[in-house]
């Protein structure tokens, strides 16, 4: 066995039921732990979990860790860029359905242009505009939550034998 072979994460055969079951259990457990931690933090901060836009990010980062939108640049950058788009639109146009549509479109454009495409972050501008949220929402829960989620994913993947996540940081 070469040193290269030793540094690779254990691979599970996605074609076998056992391999799929192991992957499914690890992804499900990691996602449940992450949501549980977020729920606990939202209770401690007296901030409703329903307004924190990370449940689908958790599914993506834990369940499909090799996907480009699951990498830290997309995870963190996508949430920041899309939230910023929502804040800019709500400051200019105010809350409303039409403004929310513009904010989502602007967020998608901004994520494409900055190479931070993270589809779950597409809900952020909608939440911002429809709830009239402002700059503090960008810091907490969005920036803090995205960084904490990336840290959780890094630790989770290391503990579950995937030393190859992320495939790129930036």
N, C-alpha and C positions, 0 to 999 in steps of 0.2 A: 504494500500500500504506500503510495507516495504521499508527500506532505500535502499536495493539492487535494488528494482524495480525502484526507483526514479533516480538512477545513470545510468541506462541503456539509451542508445540513442533511440529515437523514431524509431520504426521499420515500414517499409513499406512492404506491402504484395506484394511480387514479382509476385504472381500469378494473381493479378488484373491489369487491364489496368491502372487504376488510380495510383496504387503503382509504376508500371513500368514508367509511365509518370513522376511522381515526381522524381524518381531516375535518369531518363534520363535527365530531365531538370537540376537538380543539377550537375550531372556529366558534361554535356555539358557546362553549365555556368562556372563551375570551370576550366575546360580545356581551354575554350576560354580566361578567365581572365589570366590564367597562361601563355599561349602562347602570349597574348598581352603584358604582362609584360616582357617576354623574348625578344620579338621583340623590345620593347622600349629600353631595356638595350643593345641589340645588336647595335641599331642605335647610342645610346649614346657612346658606346665603339668603334664604327666603326668596328664592327666584324660581319661578315655575319651570320645570323641566320641559314642558311643551314649547317653551319659547327658545330653548337651547337647541340649535340645529345640528346635532351630532349623531343621532341614532343611525341614520343611513351611512354616515361616514364610518362609523364603527363597523358596520356590516361589510363595507367595502375594504377597509384597511386590514381587518382581521380575516375576512373570508376570501378576499382576492388580493393578497399582498403583492403579487407580481404585476398587477395592472398599473399602468402609468398614473391614473388618478389616485392610486393608493400610496404614492410616494410622498414624502414630507413636503416637497416643494408644492405639489398640487394640493395636498391636504391643508396646509397652513396658508399658502398663498391664495388658493381658491376661496377659502372662507374670508380672508381679509379683503381681497379684491371685490368679491361680490357684496360683502357687507358695506364696504365703502361706496360702491355704486348705489346701493339702496339709500344710504345716508345722504349722498349728494342729491339724489332725485327728491327725497322727501323734504330736504331743505329748500330746494328750488320750487317744487310743484305742490308740496304738502301731501298728506295721506289721501289715498283714493285708489280705486281699481285701475284707472288708466295710468296713473303714476306708477303703480306696482308693475304693470305690464312693461312700461318703459324701463323701469329699474332692472327687471329680470333680463330684458334684452341687452341692456348696457352691461350687466354683469357677465353675461355669456361672451359678449364682444371683448370685454376686458380680460376674462380668463383665457380666451384664445390668444389675444395679443401678448399676454405675459407668460404664456406657456404654463399656466396654473390651473388647467381644466380639472375641476373636481365636481362632477354632477350633483352630489348632495348639497353643495354650497349654493345651488340655484334657488333654494328656498330662502336664503338669508335676505336678499333684497325684498322679497315678498313680505317676510316678517317685519322688516324694518319699516317699509312704507305703510303697510296696513295697520301697524301698531304705533306709528309716529315715533319710532325709536331714534335715539341720537348717538352722539360720539361715545358715551360710556359703554354702550352695547358692543362697540367695536373692540374695546379693551377687555371687558368682562361681560358676557361670557365668551365672545368669539375668539379673540387672540389667545387669551389664557386657556380656553378650552381646546383649541386646535393644537397648541403646544403640548398641553397635558396629554391629549390623545396620541400625538406622535410619540411622546415619551412612553406612554403605556404600551403602544404597539411595539416599540423597540424592545422593551422589557419582555413583553408577552412572547414575541417571536424568538427571542434569545432563550427564554425558559422552555419553550416548546420545541427547541431544536432547530430553529430556522435562523442561523447566524448570517444569512444572506439578505435579510431585510434591513434597511431599504436597499434597493438596487442603485438608487442615487439619492443624495441628500438635496442637492440643488440643481 
